[in-house]
Amino acid sequence: MVERTDWEARVANILKAELKRKGVTYAQLVEKLAAIGVEEKEVNVRNKLSRGKFTAAFMAACYEAIGSETIRLD
C-alpha cells in the first residue's frame, strides 16, 4: 500500500515540475496567484510545496495562475 506521505511528495513534485516547465519562480507564482484573487505569501508557498501538504484547490489555483490546463502525472 502506498503511504500518504508518498502521495504528498508525488503531488508536490508534479506541481514543482510544472512550475519549472513554465519557468515560474515561487515569487512569480505568488504574484500570479494574487492576480486571480488568491493571496499567499512566498514563504507559505515554499512551505506548502516543501511539505507536500496543500489542498487540491490550491493546486488548481496554481495551475490556473500559471496558465496550465493539464496536470501531467508522468
Jmol script that loads the backbone (N, CA, C; Angstrom):
load data "model"
ATOM      1  N   MET A   1       0.845  -1.186   0.000  1.00  0.00           N
ATOM      2  CA  MET A   1       0.000   0.000   0.000  1.00  0.00           C
ATOM      3  C   MET A   1       0.883   1.239   0.000  1.00  0.00           C
ATOM      4  N   VAL A   2       0.501   2.231  -0.761  1.00  0.00           N
ATOM      5  CA  VAL A   2       1.274   3.466  -0.855  1.00  0.00           C
ATOM      6  C   VAL A   2       0.979   4.330   0.376  1.00  0.00           C
ATOM      7  N   GLU A   3       2.029   4.810   1.004  1.00  0.00           N
ATOM      8  CA  GLU A   3       1.883   5.664   2.176  1.00  0.00           C
ATOM      9  C   GLU A   3       1.361   7.044   1.768  1.00  0.00           C
ATOM     10  N   ARG A   4       0.646   7.690   2.665  1.00  0.00           N
ATOM     11  CA  ARG A   4       0.110   9.028   2.390  1.00  0.00           C
ATOM     12  C   ARG A   4       1.231  10.006   2.060  1.00  0.00           C
ATOM     13  N   THR A   5       2.337   9.920   2.788  1.00  0.00           N
ATOM     14  CA  THR A   5       3.441  10.854   2.531  1.00  0.00           C
ATOM     15  C   THR A   5       4.018  10.661   1.136  1.00  0.00           C
ATOM     16  N   ASP A   6       3.946   9.436   0.613  1.00  0.00           N
ATOM     17  CA  ASP A   6       4.406   9.206  -0.761  1.00  0.00           C
ATOM     18  C   ASP A   6       3.538   9.969  -1.748  1.00  0.00           C
ATOM     19  N   TRP A   7       2.230   9.984  -1.524  1.00  0.00           N
ATOM     20  CA  TRP A   7       1.319  10.729  -2.388  1.00  0.00           C
ATOM     21  C   TRP A   7       1.558  12.222  -2.269  1.00  0.00           C
ATOM     22  N   GLU A   8       1.787  12.690  -1.056  1.00  0.00           N
ATOM     23  CA  GLU A   8       2.043  14.115  -0.854  1.00  0.00           C
ATOM     24  C   GLU A   8       3.303  14.545  -1.601  1.00  0.00           C
ATOM     25  N   ALA A   9       4.348  13.744  -1.501  1.00  0.00           N
ATOM     26  CA  ALA A   9       5.593  14.058  -2.199  1.00  0.00           C
ATOM     27  C   ALA A   9       5.379  14.026  -3.709  1.00  0.00           C
ATOM     28  N   ARG A  10       4.623  13.044  -4.174  1.00  0.00           N
ATOM     29  CA  ARG A  10       4.387  12.928  -5.614  1.00  0.00           C
ATOM     30  C   ARG A  10       3.636  14.154  -6.146  1.00  0.00           C
ATOM     31  N   VAL A  11       2.595  14.564  -5.445  1.00  0.00           N
ATOM     32  CA  VAL A  11       1.812  15.719  -5.894  1.00  0.00           C
ATOM     33  C   VAL A  11       2.651  16.996  -5.841  1.00  0.00           C
ATOM     34  N   ALA A  12       3.436  17.164  -4.790  1.00  0.00           N
ATOM     35  CA  ALA A  12       4.306  18.339  -4.697  1.00  0.00           C
ATOM     36  C   ALA A  12       5.295  18.354  -5.854  1.00  0.00           C
ATOM     37  N   ASN A  13       5.844  17.201  -6.194  1.00  0.00           N
ATOM     38  CA  ASN A  13       6.796  17.128  -7.301  1.00  0.00           C
ATOM     39  C   ASN A  13       6.133  17.419  -8.643  1.00  0.00           C
ATOM     40  N   ILE A  14       4.875  17.012  -8.794  1.00  0.00           N
ATOM     41  CA  ILE A  14       4.138  17.311 -10.031  1.00  0.00           C
ATOM     42  C   ILE A  14       3.986  18.821 -10.190  1.00  0.00           C
ATOM     43  N   LEU A  15       3.593  19.506  -9.109  1.00  0.00           N
ATOM     44  CA  LEU A  15       3.429  20.957  -9.175  1.00  0.00           C
ATOM     45  C   LEU A  15       4.768  21.654  -9.380  1.00  0.00           C
ATOM     46  N   LYS A  16       5.804  21.217  -8.677  1.00  0.00           N
ATOM     47  CA  LYS A  16       7.132  21.823  -8.850  1.00  0.00           C
ATOM     48  C   LYS A  16       7.624  21.655 -10.286  1.00  0.00           C
ATOM     49  N   ALA A  17       7.396  20.479 -10.872  1.00  0.00           N
ATOM     50  CA  ALA A  17       7.835  20.230 -12.254  1.00  0.00           C
ATOM     51  C   ALA A  17       7.109  21.155 -13.224  1.00  0.00           C
ATOM     52  N   GLU A  18       5.814  21.393 -12.978  1.00  0.00           N
ATOM     53  CA  GLU A  18       5.060  22.282 -13.857  1.00  0.00           C
ATOM     54  C   GLU A  18       5.563  23.717 -13.742  1.00  0.00           C
ATOM     55  N   LEU A  19       5.875  24.129 -12.533  1.00  0.00           N
ATOM     56  CA  LEU A  19       6.444  25.466 -12.349  1.00  0.00           C
ATOM     57  C   LEU A  19       7.767  25.591 -13.097  1.00  0.00           C
ATOM     58  N   LYS A  20       8.569  24.552 -13.010  1.00  0.00           N
ATOM     59  CA  LYS A  20       9.868  24.565 -13.699  1.00  0.00           C
ATOM     60  C   LYS A  20       9.668  24.610 -15.221  1.00  0.00           C
ATOM     61  N   ARG A  21       8.743  23.795 -15.728  1.00  0.00           N
ATOM     62  CA  ARG A  21       8.466  23.794 -17.181  1.00  0.00           C
ATOM     63  C   ARG A  21       8.042  25.171 -17.659  1.00  0.00           C
ATOM     64  N   LYS A  22       7.253  25.851 -16.843  1.00  0.00           N
ATOM     65  CA  LYS A  22       6.762  27.183 -17.201  1.00  0.00           C
ATOM     66  C   LYS A  22       7.771  28.280 -16.874  1.00  0.00           C
ATOM     67  N   GLY A  23       8.839  27.938 -16.159  1.00  0.00           N
ATOM     68  CA  GLY A  23       9.845  28.931 -15.789  1.00  0.00           C
ATOM     69  C   GLY A  23       9.339  29.915 -14.755  1.00  0.00           C
ATOM     70  N   VAL A  24       8.475  29.445 -13.850  1.00  0.00           N
ATOM     71  CA  VAL A  24       7.854  30.312 -12.848  1.00  0.00           C
ATOM     72  C   VAL A  24       8.506  30.066 -11.485  1.00  0.00           C
ATOM     73  N   THR A  25       9.014  31.126 -10.879  1.00  0.00           N
ATOM     74  CA  THR A  25       9.584  31.037  -9.536  1.00  0.00           C
ATOM     75  C   THR A  25       8.464  31.125  -8.502  1.00  0.00           C
ATOM     76  N   TYR A  26       8.787  30.839  -7.259  1.00  0.00           N
ATOM     77  CA  TYR A  26       7.785  30.953  -6.195  1.00  0.00           C
ATOM     78  C   TYR A  26       7.311  32.399  -6.066  1.00  0.00           C
ATOM     79  N   ALA A  27       8.219  33.342  -6.167  1.00  0.00           N
ATOM     80  CA  ALA A  27       7.838  34.766  -6.085  1.00  0.00           C
ATOM     81  C   ALA A  27       6.876  35.129  -7.215  1.00  0.00           C
ATOM     82  N   GLN A  28       7.156  34.651  -8.410  1.00  0.00           N
ATOM     83  CA  GLN A  28       6.273  34.918  -9.545  1.00  0.00           C
ATOM     84  C   GLN A  28       4.930  34.229  -9.359  1.00  0.00           C
ATOM     85  N   LEU A  29       4.943  33.034  -8.801  1.00  0.00           N
ATOM     86  CA  LEU A  29       3.700  32.312  -8.542  1.00  0.00           C
ATOM     87  C   LEU A  29       2.821  33.107  -7.587  1.00  0.00           C
ATOM     88  N   VAL A  30       3.416  33.664  -6.548  1.00  0.00           N
ATOM     89  CA  VAL A  30       2.665  34.472  -5.589  1.00  0.00           C
ATOM     90  C   VAL A  30       2.002  35.654  -6.305  1.00  0.00           C
ATOM     91  N   GLU A  31       2.728  36.306  -7.195  1.00  0.00           N
ATOM     92  CA  GLU A  31       2.176  37.427  -7.963  1.00  0.00           C
ATOM     93  C   GLU A  31       1.032  36.967  -8.864  1.00  0.00           C
ATOM     94  N   LYS A  32       1.218  35.841  -9.520  1.00  0.00           N
ATOM     95  CA  LYS A  32       0.198  35.320 -10.428  1.00  0.00           C
ATOM     96  C   LYS A  32      -1.041  34.871  -9.656  1.00  0.00           C
ATOM     97  N   LEU A  33      -0.836  34.292  -8.487  1.00  0.00           N
ATOM     98  CA  LEU A  33      -1.973  33.910  -7.647  1.00  0.00           C
ATOM     99  C   LEU A  33      -2.752  35.150  -7.211  1.00  0.00           C
ATOM    100  N   ALA A  34      -2.031  36.196  -6.819  1.00  0.00           N
ATOM    101  CA  ALA A  34      -2.683  37.443  -6.399  1.00  0.00           C
ATOM    102  C   ALA A  34      -3.525  38.019  -7.533  1.00  0.00           C
ATOM    103  N   ALA A  35      -3.036  37.869  -8.761  1.00  0.00           N
ATOM    104  CA  ALA A  35      -3.752  38.397  -9.920  1.00  0.00           C
ATOM    105  C   ALA A  35      -5.101  37.706 -10.134  1.00  0.00           C
ATOM    106  N   ILE A  36      -5.250  36.476  -9.621  1.00  0.00           N
ATOM    107  CA  ILE A  36      -6.534  35.777  -9.744  1.00  0.00           C
ATOM    108  C   ILE A  36      -7.284  35.758  -8.409  1.00  0.00           C
ATOM    109  N   GLY A  37      -6.818  36.577  -7.458  1.00  0.00           N
ATOM    110  CA  GLY A  37      -7.533  36.735  -6.201  1.00  0.00           C
ATOM    111  C   GLY A  37      -7.157  35.781  -5.085  1.00  0.00           C
ATOM    112  N   VAL A  38      -6.032  35.088  -5.236  1.00  0.00           N
ATOM    113  CA  VAL A  38      -5.572  34.156  -4.201  1.00  0.00           C
ATOM    114  C   VAL A  38      -4.366  34.773  -3.508  1.00  0.00           C
ATOM    115  N   GLU A  39      -4.541  35.165  -2.262  1.00  0.00           N
ATOM    116  CA  GLU A  39      -3.465  35.813  -1.513  1.00  0.00           C
ATOM    117  C   GLU A  39      -2.630  34.770  -0.772  1.00  0.00           C
ATOM    118  N   GLU A  40      -1.363  34.709  -1.086  1.00  0.00           N
ATOM    119  CA  GLU A  40      -0.403  33.811  -0.435  1.00  0.00           C
ATOM    120  C   GLU A  40       0.894  34.578  -0.245  1.00  0.00           C
ATOM    121  N   LYS A  41       1.654  34.176   0.738  1.00  0.00           N
ATOM    122  CA  LYS A  41       2.996  34.718   0.923  1.00  0.00           C
ATOM    123  C   LYS A  41       3.985  33.713   0.350  1.00  0.00           C
ATOM    124  N   GLU A  42       5.097  34.223  -0.143  1.00  0.00           N
ATOM    125  CA  GLU A  42       6.088  33.328  -0.762  1.00  0.00           C
ATOM    126  C   GLU A  42       6.546  32.249   0.208  1.00  0.00           C
ATOM    127  N   VAL A  43       6.777  32.614   1.455  1.00  0.00           N
ATOM    128  CA  VAL A  43       7.236  31.621   2.435  1.00  0.00           C
ATOM    129  C   VAL A  43       6.193  30.521   2.626  1.00  0.00           C
ATOM    130  N   ASN A  44       4.900  30.872   2.580  1.00  0.00           N
ATOM    131  CA  ASN A  44       3.849  29.870   2.722  1.00  0.00           C
ATOM    132  C   ASN A  44       3.804  28.927   1.527  1.00  0.00           C
ATOM    133  N   VAL A  45       3.972  29.479   0.336  1.00  0.00           N
ATOM    134  CA  VAL A  45       4.003  28.648  -0.871  1.00  0.00           C
ATOM    135  C   VAL A  45       5.199  27.705  -0.811  1.00  0.00           C
ATOM    136  N   ARG A  46       6.338  28.237  -0.444  1.00  0.00           N
ATOM    137  CA  ARG A  46       7.549  27.425  -0.335  1.00  0.00           C
ATOM    138  C   ARG A  46       7.344  26.280   0.659  1.00  0.00           C
ATOM    139  N   ASN A  47       6.730  26.579   1.801  1.00  0.00           N
ATOM    140  CA  ASN A  47       6.492  25.556   2.822  1.00  0.00           C
ATOM    141  C   ASN A  47       5.490  24.510   2.348  1.00  0.00           C
ATOM    142  N   LYS A  48       4.426  24.955   1.689  1.00  0.00           N
ATOM    143  CA  LYS A  48       3.437  24.010   1.180  1.00  0.00           C
ATOM    144  C   LYS A  48       4.070  23.023   0.207  1.00  0.00           C
ATOM    145  N   LEU A  49       4.877  23.547  -0.702  1.00  0.00           N
ATOM    146  CA  LEU A  49       5.495  22.677  -1.699  1.00  0.00           C
ATOM    147  C   LEU A  49       6.591  21.809  -1.085  1.00  0.00           C
ATOM    148  N   SER A  50       7.258  22.308  -0.088  1.00  0.00           N
ATOM    149  CA  SER A  50       8.290  21.537   0.593  1.00  0.00           C
ATOM    150  C   SER A  50       7.681  20.358   1.357  1.00  0.00           C
ATOM    151  N   ARG A  51       6.578  20.627   2.054  1.00  0.00           N
ATOM    152  CA  ARG A  51       5.914  19.582   2.842  1.00  0.00           C
ATOM    153  C   ARG A  51       5.020  18.691   1.997  1.00  0.00           C
ATOM    154  N   GLY A  52       4.536  19.227   0.887  1.00  0.00           N
ATOM    155  CA  GLY A  52       3.595  18.477   0.065  1.00  0.00           C
ATOM    156  C   GLY A  52       2.197  18.486   0.647  1.00  0.00           C
ATOM    157  N   LYS A  53       1.940  19.395   1.557  1.00  0.00           N
ATOM    158  CA  LYS A  53       0.625  19.463   2.209  1.00  0.00           C
ATOM    159  C   LYS A  53      -0.112  20.708   1.737  1.00  0.00           C
ATOM    160  N   PHE A  54      -0.985  20.497   0.767  1.00  0.00           N
ATOM    161  CA  PHE A  54      -1.833  21.571   0.261  1.00  0.00           C
ATOM    162  C   PHE A  54      -3.072  20.947  -0.347  1.00  0.00           C
ATOM    163  N   THR A  55      -4.100  21.753  -0.474  1.00  0.00           N
ATOM    164  CA  THR A  55      -5.370  21.253  -0.986  1.00  0.00           C
ATOM    165  C   THR A  55      -5.355  21.153  -2.510  1.00  0.00           C
ATOM    166  N   ALA A  56      -6.306  20.397  -3.006  1.00  0.00           N
ATOM    167  CA  ALA A  56      -6.492  20.317  -4.453  1.00  0.00           C
ATOM    168  C   ALA A  56      -6.878  21.693  -4.996  1.00  0.00           C
ATOM    169  N   ALA A  57      -7.607  22.458  -4.199  1.00  0.00           N
ATOM    170  CA  ALA A  57      -7.999  23.804  -4.618  1.00  0.00           C
ATOM    171  C   ALA A  57      -6.771  24.692  -4.803  1.00  0.00           C
ATOM    172  N   PHE A  58      -5.790  24.578  -3.909  1.00  0.00           N
ATOM    173  CA  PHE A  58      -4.552  25.354  -4.052  1.00  0.00           C
ATOM    174  C   PHE A  58      -3.824  24.945  -5.326  1.00  0.00           C
ATOM    175  N   MET A  59      -3.746  23.648  -5.578  1.00  0.00           N
ATOM    176  CA  MET A  59      -3.062  23.171  -6.776  1.00  0.00           C
ATOM    177  C   MET A  59      -3.781  23.665  -8.031  1.00  0.00           C
ATOM    178  N   ALA A  60      -5.115  23.615  -8.023  1.00  0.00           N
ATOM    179  CA  ALA A  60      -5.877  24.092  -9.167  1.00  0.00           C
ATOM    180  C   ALA A  60      -5.656  25.591  -9.379  1.00  0.00           C
ATOM    181  N   ALA A  61      -5.601  26.351  -8.297  1.00  0.00           N
ATOM    182  CA  ALA A  61      -5.347  27.791  -8.401  1.00  0.00           C
ATOM    183  C   ALA A  61      -3.962  28.047  -8.988  1.00  0.00           C
ATOM    184  N   CYS A  62      -2.986  27.270  -8.571  1.00  0.00           N
ATOM    185  CA  CYS A  62      -1.624  27.422  -9.107  1.00  0.00           C
ATOM    186  C   CYS A  62      -1.614  27.146 -10.605  1.00  0.00           C
ATOM    187  N   TYR A  63      -2.270  26.072 -11.022  1.00  0.00           N
ATOM    188  CA  TYR A  63      -2.320  25.736 -12.443  1.00  0.00           C
ATOM    189  C   TYR A  63      -3.025  26.833 -13.235  1.00  0.00           C
ATOM    190  N   GLU A  64      -4.112  27.349 -12.697  1.00  0.00           N
ATOM    191  CA  GLU A  64      -4.830  28.446 -13.356  1.00  0.00           C
ATOM    192  C   GLU A  64      -3.931  29.676 -13.458  1.00  0.00           C
ATOM    193  N   ALA A  65      -3.248  30.001 -12.374  1.00  0.00           N
ATOM    194  CA  ALA A  65      -2.410  31.199 -12.320  1.00  0.00           C
ATOM    195  C   ALA A  65      -1.268  31.157 -13.326  1.00  0.00           C
ATOM    196  N   ILE A  66      -0.704  29.976 -13.549  1.00  0.00           N
ATOM    197  CA  ILE A  66       0.447  29.879 -14.455  1.00  0.00           C
ATOM    198  C   ILE A  66       0.027  29.501 -15.875  1.00  0.00           C
ATOM    199  N   GLY A  67      -1.270  29.335 -16.082  1.00  0.00           N
ATOM    200  CA  GLY A  67      -1.755  29.075 -17.441  1.00  0.00           C
ATOM    201  C   GLY A  67      -1.618  27.645 -17.916  1.00  0.00           C
ATOM    202  N   SER A  68      -1.598  26.718 -16.978  1.00  0.00           N
ATOM    203  CA  SER A  68      -1.539  25.302 -17.351  1.00  0.00           C
ATOM    204  C   SER A  68      -2.936  24.708 -17.319  1.00  0.00           C
ATOM    205  N   GLU A  69      -3.268  23.946 -18.332  1.00  0.00           N
ATOM    206  CA  GLU A  69      -4.598  23.370 -18.428  1.00  0.00           C
ATOM    207  C   GLU A  69      -4.616  21.866 -18.149  1.00  0.00           C
ATOM    208  N   THR A  70      -3.463  21.248 -18.123  1.00  0.00           N
ATOM    209  CA  THR A  70      -3.398  19.801 -17.962  1.00  0.00           C
ATOM    210  C   THR A  70      -2.407  19.444 -16.865  1.00  0.00           C
ATOM    211  N   ILE A  71      -2.803  18.516 -16.006  1.00  0.00           N
ATOM    212  CA  ILE A  71      -1.909  18.008 -14.969  1.00  0.00           C
ATOM    213  C   ILE A  71      -1.229  16.759 -15.525  1.00  0.00           C
ATOM    214  N   ARG A  72       0.073  16.809 -15.603  1.00  0.00           N
ATOM    215  CA  ARG A  72       0.866  15.693 -16.117  1.00  0.00           C
ATOM    216  C   ARG A  72       1.293  14.809 -14.951  1.00  0.00           C
ATOM    217  N   LEU A  73       0.886  13.548 -14.982  1.00  0.00           N
ATOM    218  CA  LEU A  73       1.201  12.643 -13.895  1.00  0.00           C
ATOM    219  C   LEU A  73       2.478  11.836 -14.123  1.00  0.00           C
ATOM    220  N   ASP A  74       3.091  12.003 -15.267  1.00  0.00           N
ATOM    221  CA  ASP A  74       4.323  11.241 -15.530  1.00  0.00           C
ATOM    222  C   ASP A  74       5.565  12.031 -15.215  1.00  0.00           C
TER     223      ASP A  74
END
end "model"
wireframe off; spacefill off
backbone 0.3
color backbone group
